[in-house]
Each structure stands twice: as structure tokens, then as C-alpha cells.
Amino acid sequence: MSFVVNYVANISGHEYSVVRYDTAHGFPHKDICLPKGRALRKEPMMRADMSDLVDVAIDDLKEHWEMYRRRFERWLK
């Protein structure tokens, strides 16, 4: 199973990937993205059942997107 869930924010007319969940690099993880496009860190998603990882990612973004955006906007300064 592979997937990508990507939170892209439009900030001052530019689109930025803020947080991305995917299975690249051979394991499911969350990338905390920096303004230059690189990942600050990869946080492994530890789940016994891979089938619910997309739901976990979407639920996390629904709950925390404002915090992720505020942090990213601070990094832009």
C-alpha cells in the first residue's frame, strides 16, 4: 500500500507544502516541511494496520492544520 496526503497552503500568493504524509523511503511517515521545500524531519507512523493510515493523516490535519500553518508562517519570516 502506498499513499500521499499533503497539506498545501496558499500564503501570500505562493503555494507551500506544509505537512505531508506518505510511504516514500519504504515506510509510512509524516514530513514536517520547511519553506525551501525540504523536510525538517520525518516522523514514522507506527500502526499495526496500514489500512487506516490515510484516515489518521486526514484526522490529524483536520485537528491541527491551523497550528501547522502558524508555525510554517513563522518560519517564512
C-alpha positions in Angstrom: 0.0 0.0 0.0 1.3 3.5 -0.8 -0.3 6.9 -0.2 0.3 10.6 -0.1 -1.7 13.1 2.0 -0.4 16.6 1.5 -1.4 19.9 3.2 -0.7 22.7 0.8 -1.3 26.2 2.0 -1.6 29.4 -0.1 0.4 32.0 1.8 0.8 35.5 0.2 0.1 34.1 -3.3 2.5 31.2 -3.1 1.6 27.5 -2.5 3.7 25.7 0.1 3.6 22.1 1.2 3.3 22.4 5.0 2.8 18.8 6.2 3.0 15.7 4.1 2.2 12.1 5.0 3.5 9.4 2.6 5.1 6.0 2.2 8.2 7.2 0.3 11.5 5.8 1.6 9.9 2.5 2.3 7.9 3.4 5.4 4.8 5.5 6.3 5.8 8.8 7.9 4.9 12.4 8.3 7.2 15.1 6.9 7.3 18.4 8.6 8.1 20.7 5.6 10.3 23.8 5.6 9.7 26.8 3.3 12.5 25.8 1.0 10.7 22.5 0.3 12.9 20.2 2.4 11.6 18.2 5.3 12.7 19.3 8.8 12.1 15.8 10.0 10.3 12.5 9.2 8.1 11.2 11.9 7.4 7.5 11.5 3.7 6.5 11.6 3.6 3.4 13.7 0.4 1.4 13.1 -0.3 -2.3 13.1 -3.0 -1.8 10.4 -1.8 0.1 7.4 -5.3 0.5 6.1 -6.2 3.3 8.5 -3.1 5.5 8.0 -4.8 7.7 5.4 -7.6 8.4 7.9 -5.1 9.1 10.7 -3.3 11.6 8.4 -6.6 13.3 7.4 -7.8 13.5 11.0 -4.5 15.0 12.2 -4.7 17.7 9.5 -8.3 18.5 10.3 -7.4 18.9 14.0 -4.1 20.7 13.7 -3.9 22.5 10.4 -4.1 25.9 12.0 -1.1 25.2 14.2 0.9 23.7 11.3 0.2 26.9 9.2 1.1 29.3 12.0 4.4 27.5 12.6 5.1 27.5 8.9 4.3 31.2 8.6 6.8 32.0 11.4 9.5 30.0 9.5 8.8 32.2 6.4 9.9 35.3 8.3 
